[in-house]
């Protein structure tokens, strides 16, 4: 009875069955209702993993999790469960999920057909048609089904986020420029919405990037995603639940291909006779994840640039509004001064309106009336002019200031000979052994790919800010050689490689065994061809960035000095454009520096770039090279590391040899250009600090000017108050109520009353000024 109850609970305790699209290894698909517990039995996933696939739960961050029988993918609009034989996508009728299902069907069907019946290479196969590249790329090796499905999910997620970022860019820059032209409620609301979308998209991109970075940092997580190999391992007698070592360094034995042999930890007594730890080769998956990590990192860099542009625009608008506020305060000072002068004239008229006897009242000469009025108007005008001159000389009224189809490629050989030839995508993949994802970094169209120098089995892919090339052991391929921006690189390659090629090897040159080396290597040592070509690319990239930084410096410092002299809309706009260019150039230099730093920190990546030595090493036997870690592999006299494969303990002495060449020459080469690009970055950092210091200075200057205007407003308001008090006194004497002074014949009383009124007002003004000064208001 308890068993039946448990069955009823398992069958009906969860939510109703939802629709899932099931895409097989051949691309065939069907839509079927699958309940939660049925899905758990079908994939071996726990309930907590399925919660990440619930579209109603949007709080779950991006994740790619490998389990015993499935990989759970949750990457910003891409949700799927990948097993060794199918891909399950929830909600296939949802318009947001339908394109993913369609992409999976097309790509998996094409890959399955290519793997089942590989067509021999033909002359026209290099043309970029609408087909899908073979799963093996250029190397002919077929990726497992789960990796092909994972690649489709990663590519779809990256493309979706890149599309959203591009659409936001197209909308954001015109809106920001419109806001700088006219600050209105409509433009402000538009920019506010753009900024909200920017925060949302950046958050999604950042989550995907962090998840890929986490996977790349954890070999055990990547090993858990080898479902096909894991199933074969378990079928061959391995443990029913595989175990993964947490870290490479913790495994007891290290093979030449990076595989670790260990034992299951079910109990201490079975450690020496239990199952073998499953640790497959992770190179293919690592390359796959790295390619899309680079792509999503480029999208994040693009969004970061847009965010900085938004912040720069906000700073520009704040300075512009502060400047406008100061102009309004200046106008307020002018109007207050004019009001004060007119009020002074009113005092004079009020004095003459008092009912105290005065000799002028008995004078029959009518010219005195015009003289009195002319004197009042002229005096008020003269006082106003004097006040304006004083305010101008004090600087209060001055403006703020104080001081796809077949593309053309240039092929440059080892001797410097070159030719331009049309090379299609698939033809290039066969010629260089690269995968399609590696070639995307060479697309001349604006792309999100940041700087990268990636070594593969037969080629090095260089993408360093305006320098794009594929370097093999025998030639350099440069896309778009007729582009004026690319032509100098091709010319430099021809000149430098032709000058380096004719030098015959000397007797002493062969001692270090490095192949052919160029002049300039210290002590007559000759660098391999790929390093000479790489050096030309690095030098050209560093020189280009250095030139842009120098040109920006020459333009920026005078513009910033002009802005400190005169804060005007024209100067502000000019500085804003300079700051935007500074952000763009600094981003490019920073990417190039980070890539060189990454290479210098990874001996394996540097070892992968020794193409000539690798070709000689692989010629006798192995078809794909393996790279160990310098610190962990035994080192022979010739710098090669020897190890063993992880298929079984019995075959450890009969398998391949790990390729690990001496990396000193390449390390010295990269360090030299790292220092150069780091100097350029320091120069740009100094310029950025100068810009920020200038902005701070302008803000302080505008605030100080605002305080001066407010202080003058206090002085004028106090003067107006005291004069108004004098008007009140004159008004009292002008009322038509009988008073003894009105009948007196002594005219001196008039001057006594007038002098007392003026003197009292002046005394009140002086007392108020002293009070303000003592309390610090006017200091």
TIMI-209816 format. One record per residue: x, y, z of N, C-alpha, C in turn. Coordinates in steps of 0.02 Angstrom, whole numbers, plus 50000, padded with zeros to 5 digits. Layout:
N
XYZXYZXYZ/...
! end
This chain:
779
500424994050000500005000050000500435006350000/500985006050040501425011850042501745012949975/501925007449941502235008049874501735011049826/501105009049827500605011849783500485019149797/500505021049861500415028149878500985032249852/501595029349858502175033049833502125033849758/501875028649723501805029249650501305034649633/500735034749671500245039949656500525046849670/500925047349722501225053849737501725055849683/502115051049659502605052549607502255054349542/501695051249529501365052649465500955058949467/500665060649523500215066349522500385071949568/500965071349604501145076549650501405082749616/501695082149556501985087949523501475091549482/501725096349446501295100249402501095096149342/500615098549305500385095049245500945094649194/500925089449151501445088449101501475094449054/502085096749041502185102448996502445099948930/502385104248878502625102348812503375103548807/503725098648779504445099048767504585096948695/505065100248664505295098148598505895093648607/505875087748576506425083048580506765082748511/507405084848508507785084848446508315079448452/508315074648405508775069048408509445070848377/509905065948377510575067048349510555068348274/510035066048239509985066948167509595073248148/509355076948197508965082948184508215081648182/508005075348187507285073848190507005076448256/506375078648254506105081548315505365080048321/505125080648382504415079748396504245083648459/503625085548466503385088948526502985083948567/503155083248630502815078448672502715081348742/502175079448776502075081648845502495077448892/502875080748934503315077248981503205080249049/503035076149097502955078449165503625079149201/503595082249258504215083749295504575077249315/504205072549345504525066449368504725061949310/504335062149256504535058349197505185061049168/505265067749169505875070849144506465069049190/506345068749255506875066949301507115059849289/506645055149276506845048249262507195047849194/506985051849146507265051449078507975054349074/508115059249115508755062649111509205061549172/508915058849226509315057749286509445064149325/509055069449312509175075849346508775076249411/509045079549462508655080849523508175086649511/507695087349556507175092549547507465099549548/508005100649586508275107449591508565109849525/508815105049484509065107049418508505109149371/507925106049378507365107649334507075114449350/507155116749412506885123249429507215128849387/507845127749367508185132749326507885133449257/507495128349236507185128449170506475131049171/506215132749230505535135249235505525142549211/505145144049157505135150949132504825155849181/504445153349229504135157849278504635160249331/505175156249340505685158049390506255161649356/506205168249353506705172149317507295174149361/507265172449427507805174449472508415169949466/508345164249432508915159749426509445162749380/510065162949403510595165649359510765160849303/511155163249254511365158949199511805153249227/511715147349197512105141549220512135136349165/512695132849163512785126849121513065121549167/512655116549184512815111749236512845104749205/513395101249216513455094349193513285089449248/512835084749232512655079449279512855072649248/512665067149281512875060549258512635058949187/512005060849173511715058849108511475064749068/511565070849090511295076649053511675082949071/511615087849027511885094549038511295099349038/511225103349091510675108149097510935114949076/510615117949025510825124348998510295129549014/510495134949048510045140549063510435146849052/510405149548990510815155248971510385160648939/510055164748979509705170648953509305169248889/508715166848896508265165248841508415158548807/508915154948831509075148348805509025143448863/508515139048860508425133948911508365127248877/508775122548898508775115948866509105110848911/508915104448899509235098748932509555094648877/510215093748881510585090048830510795083348859/510615077948825510855071348843511315068848788/511545062648794511995059948743511635058148679/510965058348679510595056148620510045061048598/509905066248637509375070948617509455077448655/509095082448629509055089048662508325090348677/508175092148739507495093648760507435101148773/506955104348739506845111548745506145112748770/506045116248827505365117448853505015122848812/504345122048808503925127148776504105128348703/504115123348660504335124448591503865128848550/503235129648573502765133848536502825141248556/503225142548607503355149448627503765152948572/503545158848549503925162248496504655163548514/504805163948579505495165148600505925158848595/505595152848600505965146548599505975143348530/505495145248487505445142048421506075142948379/506385148948377507005149548337507565144948361/507615143848427508135139348452508015132148428/507385129948430507225123248407507385122648332/507205127648294507345127548222508095127248209/508475131148248509205131248239509515124448258/509265121448311509505114848331509365109648277/508765109748249508595104948197509055105548137/509145111848113509545112948053510275111048065/510555113348120511275112348131511435105048146/511015101748187511145094848204511035090248144/510535091848102510435087748042511015088447994/511265094547985511835095547940512455092147967/512565092648032513155089548062513115081948058/512515079248068512435072048065512565069447994/512315073247944512425071247875513165071747856/513495076847880514205077647864514625072247897/514425070147958514805064947993514685058047962/514065056947937513885050447909514205049247841/514215054447799514495053647731514915059647714/515535059947740515965065747726516145066047653/516015071847622516165072747551516905074547544/517235071847490517935073647479517995081047463/518565084147481518645091247465518635092647391/518275097947372518245099947302518465107147296/518615109047234518875115847223518375121147245/517745119747235517245124847252516975124447321/517245119847361516965118947428517105124747474/517585128947455517755134447499517265140047497/516805140147450516325145647446515835145247504/515695150947530515245151147588514535150647565/514285144747565513585143947550513185144447612/512585141947608512155142447667512205136447712/512655131747697512695125747737513015126947804/513075121447841513355121747908514035118347905/514525121147938515195118347936515205111647970/515635107147946515675100647976515845101048049/515615096248087515735096748158516455096648176/516865093748135517565093448151517945099548132/517645104248098517995110148077518535108248028/519115111048036519665109747991520045103648008/520005101248069520425095648089520125088948072/519515088448049519195082248031518935078448092/519045080748151518815077348211518095079148225/517675074048239516965075248250516835076148324/516515081648342516345082848412515775078348433/515755076348497515185072448521514535076348513/513985072648513513335075848502513195081248553/513355079948617513185084848669513565091348659/514185091048631514555097148619514275100948559/514045097248508513735100748451513095104248472/512705100848513512085103948538512245109848583/512755109048626512945114548670513195120548630/513555119248576513805124748535513235128648504/512715125048481512125128448453511795132948506/511735130348568511425134348621511855140448638/512515139448643512955145048658512925150348603/512955147948540512955152748485512295156548483/511745153048495511085156448494511045161648550/511285159848610511265164548666511705170648652/512315169448627512765174948612512495179448557/512215176348505511925180248450511335184348473/510915181448515510325185148540510545191248580/511015190248626511255195748667511615200948624/512015198648575512365203348531511865207348490/511325204048467510815207648428510475212948471/510315211248533509995216148577510465222048591/511115220348602511605225748614511675230248553/511685227348493511755231348432511145235848422/510545233048432509935237048425509925242748476/510155241348537510175246548588510675252048569/511245249948541511745254848519511465259448465/511125256448416510845260548361510335265648387/509985263848440509485268448467509785273348517/510315271148552510575275148608510965281248585/511425280248538511865285848519511475291848490/510995290848444510605296648422510205299848478/509935295748523509535298548578509975302748625/510575300448638511035304248681511255310748648/511385310348583511575316548547510985321448545/510375318848538509795323248539509705326548607/509865322748660509805325648727510315331148738/510925330348711511425335748718511225341948679/510855340948624510625346648585510045350248618/509595346348649509005349348680508805345248740/508865348148800508655344748861507905345848870/507525340648854506805341048860506545334948898/505935335348921505645329748958505605323548915/505435324348851505385318648805506065315348795/506575319348783507245316548773507515313248836/507375316348894507605313448957507265306748970/506625306248956506265300048966506525294648919/506675296648857506945291848808507615289148832/508045293448856508705291248881508625287048944/508155288748987508045284749047507845277649030/507405276848981507205270148960507795266348929/508205269848890508795266648860509275264348915/509365268548966509815266749020509555260649059/508905260249068508605254449102508725248149061/508625248548995508745242748952509485240948953/509915245948954510635244648956510825240749019/510535242649076510685239049138510445231849134/509845230849105509565224049101509985219649054/510145222248995510535218248947511235216948973/511545222049004512215221049032512215215849086/511695215749127511645210649179511615203649150/511195202849096511155196249064511815194149033/512135198648999512785197048968513305195349021/513295199149076513785197849129513675190949160/513045188949168512905182349196513165176849151/513055177349086513295172349039514055172049040/514375177949040515105178049040515375174949104/515085176549161515325173749224515245166149226/514695163649197514595156449197515115152849153/515255155649094515765152749050516455153149083/516595158649117517235159349151517295154249207/516745153149243516745148149296516875141149268/516575139449212516685132949182517415132149160/517695137349129518385137049105518885136349162/518695138749221519135138449279519085131849317/518605127549298518495121349335518515115449288/519065111649289519145105849246518635100449263/518455099749326517975094549345517285095949315/517075102349314516435103949284516435102549209/516995104049176517025102549104517045094949092/517385091349135517405084049127516715081049135/516295083949179515625081349191515175082049131/515365086149083514945087349024515095082648966/515575078048974515745073148922515265067248929/514645068048907514135062948919514265056548880/514435057148815514545051148774515145047248799/515685050748813516285047348837516165044348906/515775047948947515615045449013515195039049009/514705039048963514285033048954514705027048932/515175028348885515605022848862516055020548918/516295025048959516725023349016516355018949066/515725020749080515335016949127515135010149098/514995010049032514815003749000515404998948999/516015001648998516614997448994516804994649062/516424996249113516574993349179516714998449232/516655004949214516765010149263516205010449313/516275014849360515765015749412515105017949382/514555016149415513895018249390513775025649402/514105028549449514075035849457514785038349457/514945042049406515645044049395515865049049448/516515049049461516815053549509517305058049472/517335064349494517795069149461518245072149514/518885072749497519355076249542519205083649542/519285086749600519145093849605519655098049570/520275095849570520805100049541521315095549510/521615098049457522125094149423522695092549469/522885097249511523465096349553523345091249608/522715089449622522565084949677522535077649655/522535076249591522505069449567523175065949578/523175059549593523805056149609524255055049550/523985054549490524415053349432524215057749375/524695060449340524555064949284524805061749220/524355060549174524555057749109524795063049062/525055061049006525315065848959524775069948927/524165067448926523625071248895523185074548947/523425075049007523035078549057522545074249093/522465067649076521985063349110522245061349178/521815060849226522005058949294521695052249311/522105047749339521855041349362521825041449438/521265039449465521175039349537520675034049555/520375034649612519925029449637519315032649669/518785028849668518155031249696518205031749772/517825036249801517875037349873517305034549912/517005028849892516435026149928516625024450000/517205021750010517445020150078518195019850077/518495020850135519225020750139519505013850122/519125008550136519385001850124519415000150050/519005003550008518975001949937519365006749894/519745011249924520075016449885520575013549835/520915008149855521435005449812521175000249763/520544998349768520294993249723519614995149694/519405001349703518765003649677518815005549603/518335009349582518295011249511518795016749496/518945017549432519405022649409519045029249403/519365034549425519065041249418519025043049344/518445045549324518345047549254518585054649244/519105055549204519375062149190519585062349116/519125064349072519265064249000519695070148979/519905069948916520245075748887519745081348877/519915087248901519435092848900519635098148850/520145096748807520385102048762519845104448715/519465099848684518965101848635518425106148667/518185103948725517665107948759517945114648782/518565114648805518875120948827518935125848770/519145123448711519185127848652518495130548633/517995126148638517305128248621517065133748668/517165132648733516935137648782517335144048777/517985143548763518405149548756518165153948699/517975150648642517765154548584517145158748601/516665155848636516055159648652516155164148712/516645162448755516815167148809517105173548779/517535172748729517815178648695517265182848663/516785179348631516235182948597515805186748647/515615183448702515175186748750515555192148788/516215191248797516615196348828516645202548784/516675201548718516665207248672515995210948675/515445207348681514795210548688514765214648752/515045211848806515065215548869515485221848863/516045221348827516475227248817516105232648777/515715230548727515335235348688514815238848732/514485235048776513995238048821514325242548872/514935240648894515295244948941515485251648909/515675251248845515825257448808515205261848803/514635258748789514005262548785513835265548853/513935261748906513785264248973514235270448988/514865270048970515315275748981515095281748940/514855280448879514605285948837513995289248870/513565285148900512975287948935513195292148994/513685289649032513925293349090514275299849069/514655299449014514975305648989514455310748968/513925308348935513395312848914513055316048974/512945312049027512635314849087513085320149119/513745318749121514215323749148514195330149107/514175329249041514155335148996513515339149009/512955335749016512325339349026512325342849094/512605339549146512635342749212513055349049210/513625348849176514045354849170513675360249131/513335358149077512975362949036512405366149077/512055362149117511515364949158511785369449213/512365367549243512675371949293512865378649262/513145378349201513335384549167512715388849152/512175385649131511555389249118511285392249183/511335388549238511095391049302511495397249323/512145397149312512555402949328512365409049284/512215407749221511995413249178511345416349204/510885412049227510265414649254510385418549319/510845416149361511015419749422511335426549406/511755426549354512045432949333511505437849311/511025435349274510475439749253510075442049314/510005437749364509665439749425510035445249461/510705444949462511105450249493511005456849456/510995456649389510895462749350510215465849365/509705461649366509025464149379508965466849451/509285463449498509265465949568509615472649574/510185473349538510545479749540510105485349511/509785483849454509345488849424508765490549471/508485485449503507945486749551508185491149609/508795489849632509075493849686509145501149666/509395502449604509475509349582508805512849575/508315509349548507645512449540507345513749609/507465509249656507205510249724507535516449755/508185517449739508525523549763508195529849735/507995529649672507655535349642506975536449675/506645530949693505995531549727506085535049795/506655533449828506785536749893506835544349883/507175546449829507245553649817506555556849807/506145553649765505475556349753505065556449817/505165551349858504795551149922505015556749968/505675558149966505925563650008505595570149989/505545571449923505225577649901504465577449912/504205571649927503475571249939503275571950011/503775572650055503615573450126503265580150138/502825580450187502455586550203502835591050252/503485590650251503895595150292504105601050248/504045607150277504155613250238504865613450213/504925615550148505575615750115505575621750068/506165625150061506195631450023506005630449950/506165624549922506015623449851505265623549837/504875622049890504155622049878503895629049861/504255634349884504025641149873504355644449813/504815640549779505175643349721504725642949660/504585648949626504135648749568504475646249504/505145644949504505495642849444505315635549428/504975634449370504765627649352505345623349327/505915626349310506485622249286506755617649340/506635619749403506895615649459506585608649457/505955608249435505615601749431505995597049384/506185599749324506535595549275507245594049298/507535598749332508215597449357508205591849410/507695592049453507635586849504507515580049473/507065579749424506925573349391507525570849351/507845575449314508435573449276508995570949320/509075574349377509595572149424509455565249452/508815563749468508635557149494508765551649443/508525552849381508615547749328509355546949312/509705552549304510425552149288510825548949344/510655550549405511015547649461510915540049466/510275537949457510125530849459510495527049403/510495530149342510835527049286511585526649298/511875531949324512595532049338512775526749390/512375526349442512505521149493512465514149464/511975513049418511905506449387512515504749345/512755509649306513345508449264513965507049307/514035510949359514605509849404514565502949436/513965500949456513885494249486514065488749436/513835489449374513995484349323514745483949311/515085489749308515805489649298516155486349357/515925487749416516225484649475516135476949474/515525474849459515395467549457515795464149402/515875467549346516265464749290517005464149309/517265469649341517965469449361518095464149415/517605462949457517675457749508517605450749479/517385450249416517305443749384516645440449397/516195443849432515555440749450515115440049388/515145444849342514725444649283515085441949222/515715439649230516055436549173515835429349165/515935426649104515775419549093516265415449134/516035409749160516455405749205517135404549175/517665406049211518335404849184518855406449236/519445403849226520025405149269520615402649229/520855401149218521355398549172521115391649131/515515185047697515275178347685515405174547619/515355178547570515575174947510516335174647510/516655171247461517375170747459517675177747462/518105178647510518405185147521519125184947497/519405190847485520095191347464520555191047525/521075186947518521585186347570522265187347538/522715190547575523415191147554523805185447587/524145181347547524565175947573525295178047566/525635178847622526335180847622526745174847645/527215172647602527595166547617528195168147662/528585162947677529165163747721529705168147690/529715168747623530215172847589529985179947576/529375181547596529105188247584528715188747520/528715183447479528305183447418527565183447438/527155186847398526445187347417526015187147355/525395185547367524885185447315524205186447347/523745189147308523065190147332522635184747299/522255181047339521835175647313521175175447350/520635173547315519985172647349519985166047387/519825166247450519805160147492519145160047528/518765154747520518135153947555518235151447626/517705151747664517735149947735517955142747745/517635138047710517795131047721518475129247691/518655132547637519315131447609519855133747658/519735139347691520205141847741520245137247801/519685134247820519685129547876520105123447860/520045120847799520465115047780521195116947774/521325122947752522025125147740522395126447805/522035128747857522365130647920522185126147978/521685121747969521475117448024521075121048078/520815126948062520435130848111519705129048108/519355130448162518625129548164518275136048144/517635135348130517245141148108517225146548161/517195144548224517145149548278517785153648283/518365150548264518995154348265519005159648211/518695158048154518705162748098518235168648108/517755167948153517295173548165517655179548193/518215178248229518605183848257518945187848203/518995185148141519335188648086518855192248040/518215192148057517725195548014517875203048013/517985206047954518155213247953517575217647973/516955215047970516385219047992516435220248067/516135225648092516155226848165515895220948203/516295218348248516105212348285516245213448359/515935209248401516045209948473516675206648497/517065203748451517655199948473518195204648499/518425203648561518985207748586519645205048559/520185208348579520845206248556520995199148579/521315195348535521485188448552522065186048509/522485181948538523005178348501522945171148523/522685166848478522505160048496522925155148455/523245150548488523635145448455523235139048447/523195136448386522865130148372523395125148346/523165119248324523645114048304524085116248246/523785119648196524175121348136524195128748121/523925132848164523905140048149523835144148213/524025150448208523925155348261523465160748234/522905162048269522415167048248522565173548287/522705178948250522875185348281522315190348267/522035193148320521525198348314521685203648367/522085208648346522335213648393522175220648366/521555223048376521395230048361521685232448295/521335231048241521525233048173522055228448142/522265223348176522735218448148522395211648152/522205208948094521895202348091522295198048043/522485192148065522895187848023522865180648049/523015175948003523095168848020523805167048003/524185164848052524885163048042524965155548046/525245152547993525415145447994526175144847994/526425138747989527145137747990527475139647924/527065141147872527365142547806527095148847773/526575151947802526305157947770525895161947820/525765168247801525315172547840524745174547795/524125173647819523525175347781523205181447813/523125186747774522835193047798522205194547759/521625195347792520995196747756520965203947732/520635204947673520515211647646521145215647633/521615213047593522255216647583522185223247546/521625224247509521535230447472521235236047515/521055234347576520805239447623521385244047642/521295250747636521845255347654522095254447725/521675251947770521885250847839522305244547846/522245239947799522595233447803523235233547761/523245237547708523815237647662524485238847697/524535243547745525185244447779525435238147815/524975234147843525175227947876525465223047826/525145222347768525385217647717526075219947693/526155226447682526795229047659527345227847710/527175228847774527665227647827527855220347832/527365215847824527515208647825527985206847768/527835209447707528255207847649528975210247661/529045216347685529715219147694530105215447748/529795214347806530145211347862530305203947850/529825200247820529945193147810530455191847754/530445196047701530935195247647531635196947672/531695201747717532345203647744532615198247791/532155194547824532375189647873532515182847842/532215181347783532235174447757532905172147731/533335176347697533905173447663534475171347709/534475173147774535045171747816535145164247825/535715161347801535845154247810536035152847882/535895146847906536065145247976536815145047985/537075147748041537775147548059537915141248099/538565140148111538755134248149538465134448220/538485140448249538245140948318537485141348322/537155142848265536435144048268536045137848280/536315132048264535925125948272535945122848340/536345125748385536435122548449535785122448490/535395127748485534785128048525534195124948488/534315122448430533805118548396533175122048379/533165128148363532535131648353532325132348282/532585129248233532375130348164532685136548136/532335139948090532615145748056532455151948096/532925156448106532795162248148532995168648114/532645173948131532755180248097533335183948125/533575188748088534055193248117533735197048173/534105199148217533815202648274533735198348333/533705191648327533705187548385534385187748416/534425188748480535065189848513535535184048503/536185185548491536695180548484536645176648420/536325179148368536275175748304535755170348303/535365169548356534855164348358534275166248313/534015161248276533495162548226532815160448254/532335165048253531655163448274531285159748219/530815155348237530405152048186529995157148147/529765155048089529395159648045528775162448080/528415158148117527785160548147527915165848199/528495165648233528645170848282528845177348248/529195176848191529365182948154528735186348129/528275182348102527645185248078527245188148135/527235184548192526865186948250527165193548275/527835194048273528155200248295527965206148251/527905205048186527685210448141526975212648159/526535207748171525845209348188525815213248254/526185210848304526185214248369526455221348363/527005222148325527305228748317526835233448281/526495230948229526035235148192525445237248236/525185232548276524615234248320524825239348372/525405238348403525645242948455525775249948425/526085250148365526215256548334525565260248316/525075256448291524425259648273524095262648334/524075258848388523755261348449524145267148478/524805266748476525225272148501525115278548460/525055277748394524935283548351524265286848367/523745282748375523085285448392523105289048459/523455286048507523505289248573523875295848570/524405296148530524785302448523524375307848489/524005306048437523585310948402523035313548449/522765309048489522245311248536522535315848588/523135314348612523465318648661523555325748634/523805326248572523935332748542523295336848537/522735333548527522095337148520521765338448588/521885333948636521505334248698521745339848744/522405340348755522645345148805522465352348787/522545354648724522315361548708521565362448717/521175357248699520455357848707520255358448780/520585354548823520435354848895520645361648924/521215364148902521435370748926520955376248903/520705375548841520225380448816519575380248856/519385374248878518765373648917518845376948985/519445376349015519535379649080519545387249073/519715389749013519705397049003519005399648990/518635395948949517955398048932517505391948930/517025391748975516535386248975515975388048926/516015385148867515515386448816515245379848788/514675380148755514385374148726514855370948675/515175375148636515645372548585516225368848618/516525371848669517085368548703516875362248739/516285362448769516035356548804515915350748755/515615352248698515485346948648516145344148622/516635348348612517285345948587517615341248638/517595343148702517885338948754517505332448761/516845332748753516445326548758516645321648703/516745324148641516955319748587517645316948600/518095321048627518765318548644518725313148696/518285314048745518225309048798517945302548771/517485302848723517225296748692517765293148654/518175296848617518735293748581519235290748630/519345294048686519805291548737519565284848765/518915284448776518625278148802518725272548751/518595274048686518655268848635519385266548627/519845271248623520555269348614520815265848676/520635268248735520855264948797520595257848801/519975256848778519695250048778520095245448733/520275247848673520665243648628521355242048656/521675247048685522345245948714522295241148773/521785241948813521695237648872521575230448851/521185229448798521065222648774521715219348749/522095223148710522735220448685523205218848743/523235223148792523675221948849523445215848888/522785215148900522525209448937522675202948901/522625202948834522755196848796523485194748801/523945199648796524655198048803524805195648875/524485198748924524585196548993524325189449003/523745187948972523465181148977523935176048946/524235177748889524695173148857525315172048900/525575177348929526175176748970526045172749034/525425172649056525255168849117525105161549103/525055159549040524855152749023525385149548978/525805145249007526335141948968526045137448915/525465134448928525165129948879524965133748816/524675139648824524485143648766525095145648726/525635147448760526245149148723526535143148688/526485137248720526745131248687526355129548624/525705131048625525285129448567525465133748506/525845139048515526015143548460526675141748426/527005136448448527625134048417527435129548358/527225132348303526955128448247527485124248213/528055127248198528585123648162528835117748204/528975118948267529215113648310528685108348322/528055110648325527505105948335527425101448273/527495104448213527425100548152527965095148149/528585096948168529125092048168529005086748221/528715088648277528575084048332528025079048312/527515081548277526945077248259527055073048198/527565074748158527665071248095527735063748103/528105061048153528185053848157527545050248177/527125053248220526575049148245525935052748261/525905055648320525265058148347524925063148302/524255063148299523875067548254523605073748289/523595073748354523375079748389523815080648450/524085086548457524565087748510524215088748577/524575086948630524325088148698524835092448734/524595096748776525035101248813524945100148887/525485098948921525465098148994525625104649027/525695104549092525875110449130526615110049147/526965115549136527685115549146527855113449217/527465115549265527625114249335527495107049354/527085103349316526885096649335527215091249294/527435092849233527705087749189528455087049200/528725081049196529455080249199529775083249138/530335086649148530655090349094531285086849074/531345085249009531955082248982532445087448961/533015085348934533525090048913533305094348856/532865091748815532655095648757532015099448769/531805099748832531215103748848530565100248835/530545093948814529915090448801529705086748864/529045086448873528775082948931528495076248909/528655071048948528405064448931527885062348982/527355059348958526825057049002526445051448968/525855049748993525505043948968524765045348963/524425041948919523715042748908523325039348963/522675041048969522285038549025521805033049005/521905029848949521425024648929521435018948980/522015016849000522085011649051522785011949080/522865009049139523525009149170524025005049131/523794999949095524244995549059524544998848997/524185003848969524415006948907524775013548919/524925015148982525215021648997525885022748964/526295017348955526955017948927526975017448852/526385016548819526375015248747526005020548708/525775025748740525365030648706525775036548682/525465042348676525795048148647526255051748697/526675056148670527135060148711526875067348713/526885070248772526645077148779527145081848745/526875086648706527295091548671527345097848715/527935099448738528035105448778528715108348760/528735112948713529375115748691529625121148739/530225123448726530495129048763530125135448742/529895139148791529485145048775529845151548789/530505151148804530865157248824530855162548770/530975160548707531005165448652530335168948643/529805165048642529135168048633528965172348693/529145170148753528995173948813529345180848811/529985180848789530345187148784530025191748732/529805188748676529475192648623528835195848649/528415191948682527785194548708527895199748763/528395198548805528535203348859528735210248832/529125210148777529355216548748528755220748726/528285217648692527705221348667527195222548722/527195218348774526775219648832526995226148866/527655227048873527915233148903527725239248860/527755238448793527595244048749526855245948754/526425240848751525705242248753525505244748822/525865242448875525735244848942525915252148949/526465254248915526645261348915526125265648881/525845263148825525305266848791524695267448837/524535262048873523965262148919524085267148975/524705267449000524855272349053524785279549027/524985280648964524915287248935524175289248931/523755284448909523035285848905522725286648974/522985282849022522725283649091522885290549118/523495293049102523675299849123523205304949091/523065303949026522605308548992521905308149022/521675302049038521015301349069520995305049136/521525304349176521555307949240521545315449230/521885317749177521885324949163521175327349145/520825323249105520135324949088519705325249150/519765320149193519365320049255519545325949301/520195327549305520395333349345520115339849317/520105340349250519815346349219519075346749234/518715341149230518005341149246517885343249319/518295340549364518225342549434518365349949443/518875352449408519045359549412518465363849386/518185361849329517625365649300517035365749349/516885359949378516325359549425516455363949486/517065363849513517225368049571517185375449551/517435377049491517425383849468516705386349459/516275382049431515575384049423515235384749490/515385380349537515085380949604515315387249639/515975388849631516235394949662515905401149631/515815401049565515485406649531514765407249555/514445401649565513755401749589513725404749659/514205403049702514225405849769514345413449768/514785415749723514895422949716514255426549696/513895423649649513275426749627512755426749683/512725421349721512255421149776512445426249830/513095427049843513315432149892513125439149869/513225440549804513035447149778512285448049783/511915442549772511195443049780510995444849851/511355442149901511225443749971511365451149985/511935453649957512115460649968511575465249938/511375463849876510875468049843510205467649878/510025461649901509385461049936509395464950002/509985464850036510035468650099509995476150086/510325478350031510295485550014509575487449996/509245483349958508545484749940508115485150002/508245480650051507855480650113507945487150152/508565489450158508675495650197508385501750162/508445501950095508155507550058507395507450063/507115501450063506385500950072506185503550140/506605502350190506455505050257506465512750256/506945515550217506965522850211506335525450176/506105521550127505485523550092504895523750141/504895518950187504365518750237504375525050279/504985527350298505035533450339504775539550300/504985540150236504745545750196503995545250185/503745539150180503025538350172502645540650234/502945539350292502615541650354502555549150356/503085552650334503055559950333502615562650277/502415558350231502015560750175501265559650185/501085556350239500365555150248500015561750265/499395562250246499015568550253498645568850320/498985567050373498715567750441499085573550474/498695577950508498985584050535499535582350585/500115586050578500705584850619501045591550630/501345592650689501625599150707502185601350660/502575596550635503135598350592502905601250526/502285599750507502055602350442501975609950443/501885613050505501765620250510502395624250527/502945620750539503555624350558503835628150499/504165633750514504465637650461505215636550456/505485632450502506205631050502506355625850448/506705627950394506845623250338507395618350356/507775619550410508305614750428508015607950450/507385608150473507075601750494507045596850435/506935599550374506895595150314507555591350306/508115595050312508765591750303508925587050361/508685588750420508785584150476508405577650466/507785578150443507385572050431507685567850375/507875571350320508175567750264508835564450284/509255568250320509895565250341509795559550389/509315560050434509185554550480508955548250444/508515549350393508265543550355508835540050318/509235544050282509795541050243510305538050290/510475541550343510965538950390510735532550424/510105532350443509835526350474509855520350427/509665521550363509685516050314510395513650304/510875518350299511575516450289511835512550350/511645514850410511865511350470511595504150473/510955503450456510665496650453511035492150403/511205495050344511555491150293512245488950318/512605493550350513275491950375513235486550430/512745487250474512665482250527512525475350498/512085475250447511925468750415512535465750382/512935469850347513545467250314514045464450365/514125468150421514585465750473514345459150502/513695458450510513415452250537513545446450489/513405447750424513515442550374514255440550370/514685445450376515405443950372515625439850433/515375441850492515575438450553515335431150553/514735430050528514465423150527514745419050469/515135422150425515445418450370515035417950307/514465421250306514035420750247514345424150187/514685429850198514975433550143515725432550136/516015427750173516725426550165516845421950105/
! end
